Amino acid sequence: MCRNEKDEGAQTLIRELKVHFALATLCLLATHALAQDPLTILPQAYKLQFENDWVKVTRVHYAPHEKLPPHQHTQTASAYVYLNDGGPVVFKHLDLPYGAVTRPATKAGSFRLYQGLKEIHEVENLSDLPSDFLRVEFKTQPVNEKTLRGRFYREASPPGENSQKVQFENEQIRITRLVCAQGKSLRLSRNSTEPTLLVALTPSSLVMSEQSKSIELSLDTGQTLWITTGQEERLLTAGPQPVELLRFDFKTKTLSKEMLEGDHKHQHSEK
């Protein structure tokens, strides 16, 4: 075999090795990402409850004193809706300089806003109580994202009266706390461009009316209801207790998959 043939053979072998190495690297990265997906590796703690182009709702349950191995945390701006009175939970970050952060005790019916951050963390529930909450991810175009912060609590409403109070609003999202008194109806005013997610904060027996059509609904605490744009709804409490709901109105357009998967970085806050 002449020298030129040997050189060509060596170059071909090098190219093939590079291709195999690249494919192996891609497979490893894909497997690593899948392994860190909490919906995949921790189904007892994270369950997908609802998702469409606008929003993703994950139901989270940390058992008393449960420790969870490293997994990905969403980098999408979110609201955390707390479904029970829970104790402190520690989040130990593996890829960020500030290490562990302790989330303080939570109150049922409250919620917290979070800008979103790409990270990997472990979780430890320090309490004798479980921690149950919804993570409501906003899959819409962020505007003035730095305002997405703070905790918001239940407020007293007049007995026997309906209540609608906007607890947070920026250019991207509006969050309203609704109370529908026993035996009374509550009109949900609609915007032709803003779809709505309703989250039940109490067990809810409702009749939802749209024009001449009525639907009976029974929602457990934490269950959700999606209302598309252009619908005009009226809620009537059908059970013996008032109904409390959180209403999320989505004011901006949906994001592409590429935008949702892009890196988000900012200063961390408690979960």
N, C-alpha and C positions, 0 to 999 in steps of 0.2 A: 504494500500500500504506500503510495507516495505521500509526501509531507502535507500537501494541500488537502488530500482526502482525510488525513488524520485531524488537521485543524478544523475542517468542516464538521467532522464527526463530533469533536469536542465541543464546538459551538452549539451544535444541535442538542447535545446532552445538557449543556448549561441552560439553554432555553427551556427544555422540557422540565428540568429541575426547578427553574423559576416559576413556571406555570403551576407545577404541583405544589410548590411552597405557597404561592398566592391562593390557590384553591383551599389548601389546608388551613391557611390563616383565616379566610372568610368563613369556613365551616366552624372554626374554633370561636370566632367572634359571634357568629349567629347562635351557637350553642350556649355560649357564655351569657348572651343577652336573654335567651329564652330561660336559662336557669335562674336568672335574677328576677324574672317577671313574677310578682307575688300572686297573681291569679293562677299561675301555673304551679309554683312550688309551695304555696301556702294557701290552699283552697279552704282550709278550716278558718282562716282569718280574713281572707279577701274574696268577695264574691261580686261578679258583675251583675248589677241589678237592672240597669237600663243604659242604652247608648244609641245615639243617632248622630247626625252631622253637627249638631249644636252643643251636645252635652254628653258627658259620660258619668254615670252614677255607680260608685262602688260601695258596697256595704262592708264595713269593717267590724271585726269582733276580736278583741284581745281578752282572752280568758284571764282570771285572777292569777297573778304571778307568772304569766306565760312569758317565755323568751322566744323570740323569732330570729332565725339566722339572717345573714345579709341578703338584702333584696333591693330592687330599684324603688325609688320614690318618684311619683309623677313630677314632671317639670312644667305642667300646665297650671295656670292660675285656677284656684279652687276655693270653694267654701266647704268647711267642715261643719256638719250639722250633727250635734250631739243628741243622742237618743236616750241616754240614761245619766244618772249622777255617777260619774266615774272618778277614780283616783289618779294620782300622778303616773305618768308613763315616760320612760327614758328612751330617747332616740340616739344611738351611738353611731356617728358617722365615720365611715372608713376612708373616705376620699377627700375630706375637707379639713382645714386646719383647726376648727373650733371643737372637734370631738363630740362629746355628749351634750345633749340639750334635754332638759326635763320639761315636759308639758305639764302644767299644773292641773289640779282637779277640775272636772267639767260639770256643768249643770244641764240637765235635760231641757231640751227646747232652745238652748242657746246655739249660736253658730259663730265661726271665726273665718276670716278671710285671709288668703295666703297667695302670694304672687307666683309661687312655683319655682322649683330649683332642681336641677339635675344632680342626683346624689344616690349613694348606696348607703343603707344604714341597717343596723340591728335594732330590735325593739324589745324592751322589757317593761312589763306592767308591774309596778311596785305595790299594787293595791290588792286587798282582799275582794275588791269589786271588779266585775268585768268592765270593759270600755267598749261601748257600742256607738258607732256613728256612721254617717254617710259622707263620702268624699264626692262632692259635686264639681266636676272639672268643666271649665268653660272652654269649649272648642271654637271660640269666636275671636275675632280680631281685637287684640288688646289696645285700649286707648286710656292713657293716664293710669297705667298699671300700678304705679307706686302708691296709689290711694287704696289699693286692695289690702287692707290691714285692719286689725281691730277685732274685738269681741262684742257680740250683740246678744242681749238677754231678753227674756220674757218681761213684759210690762203689764201691769194691772189694767184690765178693761172694765167698764161699767157692767155690773151684773145684768144679764138679760138683753144686752145691747150688742150689735155687731161692731166690729172694729177693723179698720184697715190703716196700717201705718207703715210708711216707707222707712226702713231702718238703714238702708244704704243705697246710694246711687252714684254712679259715675257715667262716663260716656259709653261704657261697655255693658254694664249690667245694672238692673234695678232689683232690689230684694225687699219684699213687702211682707209684713206679718199680718195674717188674716185671722180673725175670730168670727165664727158664725154662730150666733146664739141659738139655743134650743127653739125649734119651731119657726125660725126666721130664715128668710132667704137673703143671699148676698150676691149682688150683681158684679160679675167680673168684666170690667171695661176692657176692651180689646183694642190693640193697635194693629193695623193691617200689615206691618212689617216686623212685629216683635212676637215670636212664639214664646210660650210660657211652660215652665215646669212647676208643678205643685208638689210639695212634700208634706205628708201628714205628720204632724207633731203629736197627735193624740189619735186613739182609735176613732175612726170617722165613718159614720153612716150618713150618706148624702144622696140627694136626688139632684142630678145635673140636668138642666133644661137648656136646649138649644132650639129656638123657634118653637115648633110644634112637637118636638121629640124630647122625651125624658128618659134618663138612664139612672137606675139605682146603683149606687156604689158603696162598697164596704172596704175601707182601707185600714190596715194595721199601721201602727206607729212606724214611720220610716218608709212606707210605701210611697210611690210617686205616680203622678198623672201628667201626661204630656198633652198640651193644647196647642194646636197649630194656629197660624196667623189667620185672621179674618173671621174666626169663630166668636160669637157672642154668647156667653155662658151665664147661667144663674144657678147658684148653689142653694139648696134647701137642706137644713139639718133634719134628718129623719130619726135620729136616735134620741135618747134621754139626756145626753150631755152636749154642751157646746163643742164645736169642732175648731181646732187650731191648725193652721197651715202656714208654710212658708211658700211664697210665690217668687220665682225667678223669671224676670223678663229679659230676653236676650236682644240687645239693641244694635249689635254690629253683625257683620256677615261672618259666615263660617270660614275657618282657616283650612288651607290645603294640608295634606298629609305631610309634605315636606316642612311646612312651617311648624306643625305640631311636634315634629321630631327634631327640630333644630335645638341647639344648646341654649339654655336659659341660665344666666348666672346673676346672683345678687346676694346681698347680705342675708343671712339666715335668721329666722324667727321661730318661736315655739310652735309646735303643731297642735 
